[in-house]
Amino acid sequence: MTQIPRGADIAVPPQALHVAVSWRTGHGVPDVDVSALLLGAGGQVRGDADLVFCNHATHPSGAVRHLGKSAPGVPGSPAADWLWLDLSRVEPDVGRLVIAASVDGGAFGRVPGLDVRVTDASGASVAYCPMEGATTETAFVCGEFRRQGGGWHFRAVGRGYVSGLAGLATDLGIVVEAPPPPIPGPGYVPPRPAPAPAAPPPLPPQSVPVPSGDPYGGEFRPATYQGRGKETVRCGPELPPGRWVLLEIESYHSLSTTIETCDAHGRAEEYLLAAYEDDVRARTVALVPRARPLALRVEADAPWTLRVLPLSHARRFDSHIEGLAHDLVVYDGPPGVLDFLHRGESRFTVHRHTPPQDPLYDDEEQDLLVNGVGEVRVSVRVPGPGLLRISGDGPWKCAVRR
């Protein structure tokens, strides 16, 4: 483990990396949230999209993503909030990438074991720095990635803010809206309702809100599970019953990686993912049962990491999208024709998921739109919005004709 003191820096490879801000849980220990800010000229963000956190989980460039927290254990056990980034995909006008952390309802002086860790895709340590000596700070710049000498360096910072994430973000160019004025005390008579304001502009695709009665909805705190070989993952009760959740799995140097649902007795029921590449970073979808927690059977020949995320973290499109191997995307467009191109050697399939026709049952509707082998060029009709579960072993593209 490469430990560096505050203020020191170390060269890092321009590749995919994981960053974890870690701490120890306990009674009275506030929860920690991690975020990333991409800084351009003058050390300022170029816009609000350059702040990546739980409610804006993916940067438009695809270079930075918020992955969520590890599932909490008993008091005193370690916890972490995770980011994924690929330095090779950071836009040329971004010179620094700041890793920040914040707490709500407390201060970092009450958070034991705080540190920041950087690992490569295989889990090997790249850099580690403990954050000690915190008192009343409610936000921290834990570290930053900086372009230097034609490459990238990671510097351990450890600078605290008593003004929280809002103060830190303001210093770096994010415009933070002021809170609404307090409501007067007893005897206050509200004014007559004002005309309804104009609809706000749409949010970025990864955070488009959906009606609470729709299975696309259902926000919850992401959870991370880790294992090796064949294990059954029993998700917590916080998952919204009758809604879809996004599953993201990573496994490296494994002959195969699979995810299956389990029935009420814990028996494997249906394949959600079957990947046979050496290195797998894949996404699929699961429907949470109404009467019991979601249980999954995960199997790989090597260590694996499974993240359970709200469906709002899925990529969305209505005209064109590209991807690699296994992914889950939301098609938001009207009826049309989907033109698929897959460049690979093995089977390429596309399933379309739509909500159950009978809301009392868990059986979602699935249609197999594409089923081919190797290089596939095919056009299929799509009747409207839905989830597309795409599985292949190479790059693919999808364009819409209406």
RONULO-249937 format. One record per residue (C-alpha): residue number from 1; residue in three letters; x, y, z. Coordinates in Angstrom, 2 decimals. Each point is the difference from the previous one (the first is absolute). Layout:
BEGIN
(NUM, 'Ala', (X, Y, Z))
...
***
This chain:
BEGIN
(1, 'Met', (0.00, 0.00, 0.00))
(2, 'Thr', (1.48, 3.34, -1.08))
(3, 'Gln', (-0.69, 2.42, 2.87))
(4, 'Ile', (0.66, 3.67, -0.69))
(5, 'Pro', (-0.13, 2.86, 2.53))
(6, 'Arg', (-2.13, 3.10, -0.44))
(7, 'Gly', (1.42, 2.32, -2.60))
(8, 'Ala', (1.97, -2.74, -1.76))
(9, 'Asp', (-0.82, -1.33, -3.45))
(10, 'Ile', (0.64, -3.11, -2.04))
(11, 'Ala', (-0.18, -0.78, -3.72))
(12, 'Val', (-3.04, -2.07, -0.96))
(13, 'Pro', (-0.74, -1.88, -3.22))
(14, 'Pro', (-2.44, 1.64, -2.47))
(15, 'Gln', (-2.51, -2.83, 0.22))
(16, 'Ala', (-3.13, -1.11, 1.82))
(17, 'Leu', (0.33, 0.41, 3.78))
(18, 'His', (-2.17, -0.37, 3.08))
(19, 'Val', (0.01, 2.60, 2.78))
(20, 'Ala', (-1.47, -0.80, 3.41))
(21, 'Val', (-0.46, 2.38, 2.91))
(22, 'Ser', (-0.12, -2.37, 2.98))
(23, 'Trp', (-0.88, 0.28, 3.70))
(24, 'Arg', (-1.24, -2.12, 2.91))
(25, 'Thr', (-3.66, -0.10, 0.89))
(26, 'Gly', (-1.29, 0.38, 3.55))
(27, 'His', (-2.71, 1.46, 2.18))
(28, 'Gly', (-0.16, 3.74, -0.56))
(29, 'Val', (2.38, -0.11, -2.98))
(30, 'Pro', (-1.44, 2.11, -2.85))
(31, 'Asp', (-0.22, -1.46, -3.46))
(32, 'Val', (2.60, 1.09, -2.58))
(33, 'Asp', (-0.74, 0.87, -3.62))
(34, 'Val', (2.67, 0.20, -2.68))
(35, 'Ser', (-0.05, 2.18, -3.10))
(36, 'Ala', (2.32, 0.99, -2.86))
(37, 'Leu', (0.46, 3.41, -1.62))
(38, 'Leu', (1.62, 0.41, -3.41))
(39, 'Leu', (1.85, 3.32, -0.22))
(40, 'Gly', (0.91, 1.92, -3.11))
(41, 'Ala', (1.80, 3.31, -0.48))
(42, 'Gly', (0.59, 2.01, 3.17))
(43, 'Gly', (-0.73, -2.98, 2.23))
(44, 'Gln', (-3.77, 0.36, -0.50))
(45, 'Val', (-2.67, -2.38, -1.26))
(46, 'Arg', (-1.32, 0.70, -3.51))
(47, 'Gly', (-3.62, -0.54, 1.07))
(48, 'Asp', (-2.21, -1.84, 2.48))
(49, 'Ala', (0.49, -3.27, -1.93))
(50, 'Asp', (3.64, -0.05, 1.20))
(51, 'Leu', (-1.18, -0.97, 3.50))
(52, 'Val', (-0.48, -3.78, 0.21))
(53, 'Phe', (-1.74, -1.35, 3.09))
(54, 'Cys', (-2.87, -2.29, 1.01))
(55, 'Asn', (-2.70, 2.10, -1.69))
(56, 'His', (2.05, 0.57, -3.19))
(57, 'Ala', (1.82, -3.29, -0.23))
(58, 'Thr', (1.64, 0.17, -3.43))
(59, 'His', (1.99, 2.79, -1.63))
(60, 'Pro', (-1.10, 0.75, -3.59))
(61, 'Ser', (3.45, -1.02, -1.26))
(62, 'Gly', (-0.33, -3.45, 1.57))
(63, 'Ala', (3.35, 0.51, 1.74))
(64, 'Val', (-1.34, 0.12, 3.59))
(65, 'Arg', (-2.79, -1.91, 1.71))
(66, 'His', (-1.31, -0.17, 3.54))
(67, 'Leu', (-0.44, -3.68, 0.90))
(68, 'Gly', (-1.59, 0.25, 3.44))
(69, 'Lys', (0.76, -1.30, 3.45))
(70, 'Ser', (1.06, -3.38, 1.29))
(71, 'Ala', (-2.76, -1.71, 1.94))
(72, 'Pro', (0.32, 1.08, 3.68))
(73, 'Gly', (0.96, -2.63, 2.53))
(74, 'Val', (-0.16, -0.14, 3.78))
(75, 'Pro', (1.18, 3.11, 1.93))
(76, 'Gly', (3.77, 0.28, -0.21))
(77, 'Ser', (0.23, -1.70, -3.40))
(78, 'Pro', (1.52, 1.80, -2.99))
(79, 'Ala', (-2.14, 1.87, -2.52))
(80, 'Ala', (0.89, 1.76, -3.25))
(81, 'Asp', (-1.52, 2.17, -2.70))
(82, 'Trp', (1.38, -0.74, -3.48))
(83, 'Leu', (0.84, 1.83, -3.19))
(84, 'Trp', (1.14, -1.46, -3.32))
(85, 'Leu', (2.05, 2.09, -2.39))
(86, 'Asp', (1.93, -0.49, -3.21))
(87, 'Leu', (2.75, 2.60, -0.32))
(88, 'Ser', (0.49, -0.84, -3.68))
(89, 'Arg', (-3.55, 1.27, -0.68))
(90, 'Val', (0.25, 3.30, 1.88))
(91, 'Glu', (-0.57, 2.90, -2.39))
(92, 'Pro', (3.15, 1.93, -1.05))
(93, 'Asp', (-1.18, 3.28, 1.58))
(94, 'Val', (-0.33, -1.62, 3.44))
(95, 'Gly', (3.24, 0.41, 1.93))
(96, 'Arg', (-1.03, -1.17, 3.48))
(97, 'Leu', (-2.46, -2.51, 1.40))
(98, 'Val', (-0.78, 0.66, 3.67))
(99, 'Ile', (-1.19, -2.76, 2.35))
(100, 'Ala', (-2.15, 1.46, 2.79))
(101, 'Ala', (-1.99, -1.39, 2.92))
(102, 'Ser', (-2.74, 1.51, 2.15))
(103, 'Val', (-2.14, -0.90, 3.01))
(104, 'Asp', (-3.50, 1.07, 1.00))
(105, 'Gly', (-1.12, 0.28, 3.61))
(106, 'Gly', (3.46, -0.03, 1.52))
(107, 'Ala', (3.67, 0.76, -0.62))
(108, 'Phe', (3.02, -1.97, -1.13))
(109, 'Gly', (1.37, 0.14, 3.52))
(110, 'Arg', (-2.55, -2.73, 0.80))
(111, 'Val', (1.02, -2.21, -2.96))
(112, 'Pro', (2.71, -2.53, 0.96))
(113, 'Gly', (2.38, -1.67, -2.42))
(114, 'Leu', (-0.51, 2.48, -2.85))
(115, 'Asp', (2.26, -0.60, -2.99))
(116, 'Val', (0.10, 0.09, -3.80))
(117, 'Arg', (1.15, -2.97, -2.07))
(118, 'Val', (0.74, -0.29, -3.72))
(119, 'Thr', (0.14, -3.43, -1.66))
(120, 'Asp', (0.29, -1.23, -3.57))
(121, 'Ala', (-2.54, -2.19, -1.79))
(122, 'Ser', (1.47, -3.17, 1.50))
(123, 'Gly', (-0.26, 1.37, 3.55))
(124, 'Ala', (3.74, 0.64, 0.40))
(125, 'Ser', (0.81, 3.03, 2.14))
(126, 'Val', (1.17, 3.14, -1.79))
(127, 'Ala', (-0.11, 2.52, 2.86))
(128, 'Tyr', (-1.25, 0.21, 3.57))
(129, 'Cys', (-0.21, 2.98, 2.37))
(130, 'Pro', (-1.55, 0.19, 3.49))
(131, 'Met', (-1.93, 3.19, 0.83))
(132, 'Glu', (0.81, 0.75, 3.63))
(133, 'Gly', (-0.51, 2.94, 2.32))
(134, 'Ala', (-3.50, 1.04, -1.09))
(135, 'Thr', (-2.14, 2.01, 2.44))
(136, 'Thr', (-2.95, 2.17, -1.10))
(137, 'Glu', (0.40, -0.42, -3.76))
(138, 'Thr', (-3.10, -1.15, -1.90))
(139, 'Ala', (1.70, -0.40, -3.39))
(140, 'Phe', (3.46, -1.13, -1.06))
(141, 'Val', (2.08, 0.15, -3.15))
(142, 'Cys', (1.54, -3.43, 0.45))
(143, 'Gly', (2.22, 0.03, -3.07))
(144, 'Glu', (0.23, 1.00, -3.62))
(145, 'Phe', (1.20, -1.35, -3.32))
(146, 'Arg', (2.04, 2.57, -1.91))
(147, 'Arg', (1.48, 0.08, -3.49))
(148, 'Gln', (3.76, 0.32, 0.33))
(149, 'Gly', (2.83, -0.51, -2.48))
(150, 'Gly', (-2.22, -1.61, -2.60))
(151, 'Gly', (-1.44, -2.50, 2.49))
(152, 'Trp', (-2.10, -0.13, 3.15))
(153, 'His', (0.95, 0.28, 3.67))
(154, 'Phe', (-2.09, -0.57, 3.13))
(155, 'Arg', (0.58, 2.41, 2.89))
(156, 'Ala', (-1.22, -0.57, 3.56))
(157, 'Val', (-1.60, 3.28, 1.12))
(158, 'Gly', (-2.01, -0.37, 3.23))
(159, 'Arg', (-1.35, 3.58, 0.07))
(160, 'Gly', (-3.18, 0.49, 2.05))
(161, 'Tyr', (-2.96, 2.36, -0.31))
(162, 'Val', (-2.36, 0.95, 2.83))
(163, 'Ser', (-2.51, 1.25, -2.60))
(164, 'Gly', (-0.69, -3.48, -1.33))
(165, 'Leu', (-0.17, -1.18, -3.58))
(166, 'Ala', (-1.87, 3.17, -0.96))
(167, 'Gly', (2.96, 2.16, 1.08))
(168, 'Leu', (2.51, -2.25, -1.71))
(169, 'Ala', (-2.04, -0.09, -3.21))
(170, 'Thr', (-0.44, 3.78, 0.02))
(171, 'Asp', (3.77, 0.48, 0.22))
(172, 'Leu', (0.37, -2.16, -3.10))
(173, 'Gly', (-2.64, 1.77, -2.06))
(174, 'Ile', (-3.26, -1.88, 0.70))
(175, 'Val', (-2.95, 2.35, 0.49))
(176, 'Val', (-1.85, -1.16, 3.13))
(177, 'Glu', (-3.58, 1.21, 0.32))
(178, 'Ala', (-0.92, 1.69, 3.27))
(179, 'Pro', (-2.43, -1.93, 2.26))
(180, 'Pro', (-3.61, 1.21, 0.09))
(181, 'Pro', (-0.89, 2.56, 2.70))
(182, 'Pro', (-1.29, -1.43, 3.30))
(183, 'Ile', (-3.74, -0.25, 0.52))
(184, 'Pro', (-1.30, 2.48, 2.64))
(185, 'Gly', (-1.24, -1.31, 3.32))
(186, 'Pro', (-3.51, -0.40, 1.42))
(187, 'Gly', (-2.60, 2.39, -1.40))
(188, 'Tyr', (1.56, 0.05, -3.46))
(189, 'Val', (-2.55, 0.17, -2.82))
(190, 'Pro', (1.38, -1.20, -3.34))
(191, 'Pro', (-0.52, 2.24, -3.04))
(192, 'Arg', (-2.29, -0.95, -2.84))
(193, 'Pro', (1.61, -2.61, -2.26))
(194, 'Ala', (2.10, 1.48, -2.79))
(195, 'Pro', (-0.39, -1.19, -3.60))
(196, 'Ala', (1.85, -3.22, -0.70))
(197, 'Pro', (3.58, 0.70, -1.12))
(198, 'Ala', (1.29, -1.11, -3.37))
(199, 'Ala', (1.29, -3.56, -0.15))
(200, 'Pro', (3.72, -0.23, 0.83))
(201, 'Pro', (2.44, -1.08, -2.70))
(202, 'Pro', (0.53, -3.77, -0.28))
(203, 'Leu', (2.64, -1.59, 2.19))
(204, 'Pro', (2.99, -1.88, -1.46))
(205, 'Pro', (-0.97, -3.43, -1.38))
(206, 'Gln', (1.45, -1.97, 2.91))
(207, 'Ser', (-2.17, 1.79, 2.56))
(208, 'Val', (-3.35, 0.44, -1.77))
(209, 'Pro', (-2.71, -0.41, 2.66))
(210, 'Val', (-2.91, -2.30, -0.69))
(211, 'Pro', (-3.47, -0.32, 1.54))
(212, 'Ser', (-0.06, -1.83, 3.32))
(213, 'Gly', (-2.51, -2.53, -1.35))
(214, 'Asp', (2.25, -1.05, -2.86))
(215, 'Pro', (2.46, -2.91, 0.39))
(216, 'Tyr', (2.74, 2.30, -1.37))
(217, 'Gly', (-0.23, 1.89, 3.33))
(218, 'Gly', (1.10, -0.87, 3.49))
(219, 'Glu', (3.10, 1.70, 1.40))
(220, 'Phe', (2.05, -1.67, 2.72))
(221, 'Arg', (3.55, -0.02, 1.27))
(222, 'Pro', (2.21, -2.14, -2.28))
(223, 'Ala', (1.51, -3.11, 1.55))
(224, 'Thr', (3.21, -1.86, -0.84))
(225, 'Tyr', (0.63, -3.72, 0.55))
(226, 'Gln', (3.27, -1.87, -0.50))
(227, 'Gly', (0.75, -3.69, -0.23))
(228, 'Arg', (1.82, -2.79, -1.79))
(229, 'Gly', (-1.31, -3.13, -1.67))
(230, 'Lys', (-3.71, -0.77, 0.41))
(231, 'Glu', (-1.90, 1.98, 2.62))
(232, 'Thr', (-3.59, 1.05, 0.67))
(233, 'Val', (-0.51, 3.73, 0.52))
(234, 'Arg', (-3.06, 0.93, 2.05))
(235, 'Cys', (-0.78, 3.67, -0.50))
(236, 'Gly', (-1.39, 2.19, 2.75))
(237, 'Pro', (-3.64, 1.04, 0.47))
(238, 'Glu', (0.73, 3.55, -1.22))
(239, 'Leu', (-0.42, -1.07, -3.64))
(240, 'Pro', (-3.38, 1.18, -1.36))
(241, 'Pro', (-2.38, -2.97, -0.46))
(242, 'Gly', (-1.32, -0.50, -3.50))
(243, 'Arg', (2.65, 2.30, -1.53))
(244, 'Trp', (3.01, -0.64, -2.16))
(245, 'Val', (3.54, 0.41, 1.37))
(246, 'Leu', (3.25, 0.26, -1.93))
(247, 'Leu', (2.67, -2.66, 0.64))
(248, 'Glu', (3.63, 0.77, -0.79))
(249, 'Ile', (2.66, -2.67, 0.37))
(250, 'Glu', (3.78, -0.04, -0.39))
(251, 'Ser', (2.17, -3.09, -0.21))
(252, 'Tyr', (3.48, -0.41, -1.45))
(253, 'His', (1.85, -3.09, -1.26))
(254, 'Ser', (-3.04, -2.27, 0.31))
(255, 'Leu', (-1.09, -2.59, -2.54))
(256, 'Ser', (-3.64, 0.96, 0.52))
(257, 'Thr', (-2.08, 2.41, 2.06))
(258, 'Thr', (-3.73, -0.60, 0.55))
(259, 'Ile', (-2.89, 1.53, 1.96))
(260, 'Glu', (-3.26, -1.88, 0.60))
(261, 'Thr', (-3.13, 0.89, 1.94))
(262, 'Cys', (-1.05, -2.25, 2.87))
(263, 'Asp', (-3.49, -1.17, 0.87))
(264, 'Ala', (-1.60, 0.18, 3.45))
(265, 'His', (1.94, -3.13, 1.05))
(266, 'Gly', (3.40, 1.35, -1.11))
(267, 'Arg', (0.21, -2.16, -3.11))
(268, 'Ala', (1.47, 1.45, -3.20))
(269, 'Glu', (-2.84, 1.02, -2.30))
(270, 'Glu', (0.87, 2.16, -3.03))
(271, 'Tyr', (3.23, 1.23, -1.60))
(272, 'Leu', (0.37, 3.78, -0.02))
(273, 'Leu', (3.59, -0.05, -1.29))
(274, 'Ala', (2.37, -2.57, -1.48))
(275, 'Ala', (3.37, 1.46, -1.00))
(276, 'Tyr', (2.94, -2.06, -1.25))
(277, 'Glu', (2.64, 2.70, -0.47))
(278, 'Asp', (3.18, 0.05, 2.11))
(279, 'Asp', (-0.71, 3.48, 1.36))
(280, 'Val', (-3.63, 0.85, 0.65))
(281, 'Arg', (-1.54, 3.35, 0.83))
(282, 'Ala', (-3.64, -0.56, -0.79))
(283, 'Arg', (-3.48, 1.29, 0.77))
(284, 'Thr', (-3.35, -1.74, 0.11))
(285, 'Val', (-3.38, 0.43, 1.71))
(286, 'Ala', (-2.10, -1.74, 2.63))
(287, 'Leu', (-3.62, 0.43, 1.06))
(288, 'Val', (-0.36, 0.17, 3.81))
(289, 'Pro', (-2.69, -2.44, 1.24))
(290, 'Arg', (-2.95, 1.56, 1.82))
(291, 'Ala', (-0.24, -2.57, 2.80))
(292, 'Arg', (3.65, -0.64, 0.87))
(293, 'Pro', (3.51, 1.45, -0.31))
(294, 'Leu', (1.91, -0.38, -3.25))
(295, 'Ala', (2.43, -2.94, 0.05))
(296, 'Leu', (2.66, -0.61, -2.66))
(297, 'Arg', (2.37, -2.87, -0.76))
(298, 'Val', (3.38, 1.37, -1.13))
(299, 'Glu', (2.77, -2.23, -1.32))
(300, 'Ala', (3.49, 0.70, -1.37))
(301, 'Asp', (3.39, -1.74, 0.09))
(302, 'Ala', (1.63, 3.11, 1.48))
(303, 'Pro', (-0.93, 2.70, 2.54))
(304, 'Trp', (-3.04, 2.02, -1.07))
(305, 'Thr', (-1.68, 3.23, 1.02))
(306, 'Leu', (-3.76, 0.46, -0.43))
(307, 'Arg', (-1.71, 3.37, 0.35))
(308, 'Val', (-3.75, 0.42, 0.32))
(309, 'Leu', (-1.01, 3.45, -1.26))
(310, 'Pro', (-3.21, 1.93, -0.67))
(311, 'Leu', (-1.09, -0.22, -3.60))
(312, 'Ser', (0.60, 3.76, -0.29))
(313, 'His', (3.71, -0.93, -0.34))
(314, 'Ala', (-0.66, -1.76, -3.32))
(315, 'Arg', (0.87, 1.64, -3.31))
(316, 'Arg', (-2.98, 1.40, -1.93))
(317, 'Phe', (-0.45, 0.82, -3.68))
(318, 'Asp', (-2.60, 0.73, -2.64))
(319, 'Ser', (2.06, 0.24, -3.20))
(320, 'His', (3.48, -1.60, 0.20))
(321, 'Ile', (2.18, -1.84, 2.51))
(322, 'Glu', (3.21, -2.06, -0.02))
(323, 'Gly', (1.38, -2.49, 2.47))
(324, 'Leu', (2.23, -3.00, 0.64))
(325, 'Ala', (-1.05, -3.58, 0.78))
(326, 'His', (-2.70, -0.15, 2.69))
(327, 'Asp', (-2.06, 3.06, 0.94))
(328, 'Leu', (-3.44, 1.15, 1.06))
(329, 'Val', (-1.41, 3.15, -1.63))
(330, 'Val', (-3.34, 1.78, 0.18))
(331, 'Tyr', (-1.65, 0.83, -3.31))
(332, 'Asp', (-2.10, 3.15, 0.47))
(333, 'Gly', (-1.16, 0.51, -3.58))
(334, 'Pro', (-3.27, -0.63, -1.84))
(335, 'Pro', (-0.70, -3.00, -2.26))
(336, 'Gly', (2.61, -0.48, -2.72))
(337, 'Val', (2.66, -2.31, -1.41))
(338, 'Leu', (3.21, -0.81, 1.87))
(339, 'Asp', (3.06, -0.64, -2.21))
(340, 'Phe', (2.57, -2.11, 1.89))
(341, 'Leu', (3.62, -0.67, -0.96))
(342, 'His', (2.06, -2.41, 2.13))
(343, 'Arg', (3.65, -0.82, -0.72))
(344, 'Gly', (0.92, -3.11, 1.95))
(345, 'Glu', (0.43, -3.75, -0.27))
(346, 'Ser', (-2.60, -1.44, 2.35))
(347, 'Arg', (-3.75, 0.31, 0.45))
(348, 'Phe', (-1.61, 3.45, -0.03))
(349, 'Thr', (-3.47, 0.40, 1.52))
(350, 'Val', (-2.29, 2.89, 0.82))
(351, 'His', (-2.93, -0.47, 2.38))
(352, 'Arg', (-2.65, 2.67, 0.49))
(353, 'His', (-1.52, 0.21, 3.48))
(354, 'Thr', (-3.34, 1.69, 0.69))
(355, 'Pro', (-2.05, 0.22, 3.23))
(356, 'Pro', (-2.24, -2.91, 1.04))
(357, 'Gln', (-3.41, 0.14, -1.62))
(358, 'Asp', (-1.59, -1.08, 3.27))
(359, 'Pro', (1.31, 2.22, 2.85))
(360, 'Leu', (-0.72, -2.75, 2.55))
(361, 'Tyr', (2.63, -2.33, -1.46))
(362, 'Asp', (3.77, 0.26, -0.31))
(363, 'Asp', (0.25, -1.39, -3.52))
(364, 'Glu', (1.30, 2.79, -2.21))
(365, 'Glu', (-0.49, -0.12, -3.74))
(366, 'Gln', (3.09, -0.98, -2.01))
(367, 'Asp', (0.44, -0.09, -3.78))
(368, 'Leu', (3.08, -1.40, -1.76))
(369, 'Leu', (0.64, 2.63, -2.67))
(370, 'Val', (3.39, -1.21, -1.29))
(371, 'Asn', (1.67, -3.42, 0.08))
(372, 'Gly', (3.09, -0.38, -2.19))
(373, 'Val', (3.62, -1.18, 0.00))
(374, 'Gly', (3.19, 1.87, -0.90))
(375, 'Glu', (-0.31, 3.18, -2.03))
(376, 'Val', (-3.70, 0.86, 0.07))
(377, 'Arg', (-1.77, 2.66, -2.08))
(378, 'Val', (-3.71, -0.06, 0.63))
(379, 'Ser', (-3.02, 2.30, 0.11))
(380, 'Val', (-2.91, -0.62, 2.37))
(381, 'Arg', (-3.18, 1.86, 0.80))
(382, 'Val', (-0.46, 1.46, 3.46))
(383, 'Pro', (-3.54, 0.96, 1.11))
(384, 'Gly', (1.10, 2.68, 2.45))
(385, 'Pro', (1.96, 0.61, 3.22))
(386, 'Gly', (1.51, -2.87, 1.94))
(387, 'Leu', (3.18, -1.53, 1.38))
(388, 'Leu', (2.48, -1.55, -2.43))
(389, 'Arg', (2.19, -2.71, 1.52))
(390, 'Ile', (2.89, -0.39, -2.44))
(391, 'Ser', (2.45, -2.89, 0.11))
(392, 'Gly', (3.00, -0.57, -2.27))
(393, 'Asp', (3.77, -0.36, 0.01))
(394, 'Gly', (1.03, 3.06, -1.99))
(395, 'Pro', (-0.91, 3.61, -0.80))
(396, 'Trp', (-3.53, 0.72, -1.18))
(397, 'Lys', (-2.03, 2.93, -1.29))
(398, 'Cys', (-3.71, 0.74, -0.12))
(399, 'Ala', (-1.65, 2.74, -2.09))
(400, 'Val', (-3.72, 0.79, -0.18))
(401, 'Arg', (-2.05, 0.57, -3.15))
(402, 'Arg', (-3.52, 1.35, 0.22))
***
